Each structure stands twice: as C-alpha cells, then as structure tokens.
Amino acid sequence: MAKAIIDTLDETDIRILRCLQQNARLTIKEIAREVMLSSTPVFERIKRMEREGYIKRYVTVLDAEKLHKGFVVFCQVKLSTINKRYAEEFCETIKEIPEVTECYNISGKYDYLLKVHAPDMKYYQEFILNVLGQIPMLGSLESTFVMEEVKNDFGVAI
C-alpha cells in the first residue's frame, strides 16, 4: 500500500472501499455490518472519501456482448505533430466519441491508446474511415483486435 494512502485512509476506510468496489449497490447498513461499525460512521466515511476524491463515481458494468458492442479494439494513435494545442484538441475530440470508452496518453512509438467498442469489423472499418480518420491532427494508427477478455476487474487493487 502506498504511503500517501496510509497517511489519509485507515484500514476501515480501505475495507469500505473494497466493499464498494465489489458491489456499489450495497446499502450503508450492509457495509457497516461487513466492516463492523454502525451505519452513521460508515455513511460519514463514505461522504468524506467522495469529497476527497477517493470515490470518483458509481457505475454499472454492462455486458458489451449482449449489447452488440463486444468487438473490442485497442487503437494506438500517433499525432501528426506533437504540441500542446494539437494534444488538447485531440483529447477534446476523443472525449466526444462514444465508441471510445478509454483513452490514455502513452509513451513510446505512439501518443495515445484508445479502447474502442464496436459491433463488428465492418463497423470498426467505417469508424476508422469516417470518425478517427477525420481528426485533422491524427498522423497514424495501429489497431489490435481483442480475441478474448481474460481479466477485467474494473477496479484498483487496495
């Protein structure tokens, strides 16, 4: 565990976070029972961790296959020129594209790594041509197609 976390969160906070990360729909009462506290201090701890930014938001994990968005592609993008304005414009553009579910600024041969959900290869081909291909500062890209998801914990090990 990182020292910064130890300085601001105690073991009970960590146990509460683990409970919420496993199931964000647990009630305060259920969490309190799990961490052996009464409901009021658990509620107050959760509110504090929300205020302090340890808890960013609560989400529901959907089944991409059942929603016909199970064709997953990791797309590595290189900008045509590296400068602050292009990087900011690229990021703002990417944030508006619903098929891109994750975007990371990375080091190495490419500048960004995108996770893209699509229904199938044909859709992805059209997406490359008509969406990503229309971004002016995009220099090149390389796509890697996911054959099987082996692990996806949707969380942070704490």
Secondary structure, 3 states (H helix, E strand, C coil): CCHHHHHHCCHHHHHHHHHHHHCCCCCHHHHHHHHCCCHHHHHHHHHHHHHCCCCCCCCCCCCCCCCCCCEEEEEEEEECCCCHHHHHHHHHHHHCCCCEEEEEECCCCCCEEEEEEECCHHHHHHHHHHCHHHCCCEEEEEEEECCCCCCCCCCCCC
